Amino acid sequence: MNRLMKIASLSALCVLAFWVSACDKSTTTDPIVTKLSPPQPASNLFALSADAQTVRIRWKASSSESDATFQDYRLRVTNAAGQTSDLTVAKKTNPTAADTIYIANIAGLTTGSVYSFAVQGRNKDTVSSAVSVSWSPAVRLTMANGSTIKLYESASGFGSGLKIQGGVPQNLTVASGSQWDIGIDTRNDANNQPSYDIGSPELLSYTSITSFRKTLINRTYYVGVDSLNQVYDNQAIAATVATRISFTAEKKGVLFSGKTQDGNFFKVYVKANNGALLQGTSPNRYVEVEISYQPTANVGYALFSVQKPLIGTGSIQTIAEGNAVATQGLSRRKTSVEKD
């Protein structure tokens, strides 16, 4: 009897042991993990100096933005010391096919310091490769001698030249021509035809000015411009020659860039009104300008970028409702009168 009980007990233990072992055996399968590929990078990253503390950048959307997994853009700002700050730019909601341009203003920067701006597209757990541009904020100059900045025609008793060195524009007459950084010449040409030029003082043919400040101007300038905020760049301004630019036939604004004798870079926007750049009535007609000025010498707004420019060294865009849209009729031109 005892032996039978012992066998029965052992049999029960064996059954129990088998049942426990069977319960411990896993019957679940590993979860399926979907690996996301990095999105395609953004493209055509450009910048401009919006004011003394702000850089505005624009880029074309990633081609992966239409993917359901695409989330947003990471904008990384790096200062000269290598310190970084990451900003998030949300993906547009239901963008149209033409609405592929992003605009971002980065404020709180230091004039004259060059920052790197890198943009990456992001989905849930991966990021695209980065596109980057290096740029510096610069001051905006709109007033001189208590009024808007003007350069008067050659026959005027007011100044035909402008001193911009130091960031405080001054309208100066020919008698002070040795202080001009830029000037205009509105005297007729050799055939007694209207001829309007703006640019480096030494090429403006004022014989009474015998000592000139050496102002270098970029060979490429832009026409059909309505604002300093229209021309974006992605590489440093190239200003290598003394230049004068003819605006005789221009009916819309002109923008050119250059460098003063002291190494300060600038952009000059010459405004148009009623289809002409030369305003007012003779003998005190004038051009009105706005200037972006880099107070730190030898900072050409930017450092070399790995990208190639869209047009020459810049891209002309119209900004409306936060978007940059290519504008018809804008173009760039090469200067025809230069002096090394």
C-alpha positions, 0 to 999 in steps of 0.5 A: 500500500505504501509503495503504491502511494509512493508511486502515485505520489511520484506520478503526480509530481511528474505530472505537476512538473510537466505542467509547470514546464509547459506553462513556462515555455514561451508561446509569443513571437518577437514584435515586428520592427519597421526601420525608417530610412532617413528623409531626403535633405532640404536644399537651396539653403540661403541667408540674409541679414535682416537686422543687427541681431537677426539672420533670416534663412530660407530653404526648399522643402525635403522631397520626403515631406509628403511621406506620412512619417516625416515630422519636422525640421531641426534647425541647429544654430552654432556660434563661433565658440561651437555652442549649439542651439536646436530649434524645431520648424514645423512641417507645413499643413497641406502645402500646395505643390508650389508652397515648398519654401521655408523662411525662419528668422533667428534673433538674439544674435551678435552683429559681426559674429558668424553663425552656422545654420544647419537644417535637417529633415526628421521623421520619428527616429532618423534625420536627414543629412544636413544642409548648412550656411554660415552667416552674420547679422548686419545693421540696417541703415535708412537715415542720414542727416536726419532724413532718408538716405539720398544721393543728389544729382551732379548739378545739385548743391547737395551731396552726390556722395555718401560716406557709410564707413562707421555705420553713420551715413553722411551725404557729402558734396564733391568738396568732400569727395575724398571721404565718399564711399559711394557716389553718383554721376548724372552728367550727360555722356560724350554724346550729350545723352542722359547717363546715370551711374552709381558706384566707386568714387574713383570711376565717377569722373569728378576731376575736382576729386583728386584723392579717393577712398578705395571702394570695391564692388561686386561685379554682379548686381541685381535689378528688378529688386523691391527690397533688401529682403529679396536677395539671399546669399549662401557665400561671402560677398566677393568685392574685388574691383572698383566699379560703376553701375549704370542705372540710366535705363532701370525702371525698378530697384537695383541692389549691389554689394561692396567693401569699403577701404576699411574692410567693411562690407555692405549692400546698397538697395537703390529704390525706384518710384514711378518707374525710375530711380532718379526722383524729384525735380532738377537740379535737385533730383536724387536717388534714395537708398537703404543699406545693410552694413557690416560694422565688423571689418573683413566679415563678408557676411558669411563664410564659404558655403558648400552649396552653389548659389542659385543665381551667381552669388545670390537668389532673388526672392519675393517674401509674402505671408512668410513664404519666399516665391520666385518672382518673374522679371528679376535678373542679375547683370555684370558691371561693364566699367571696372578698374582693378 
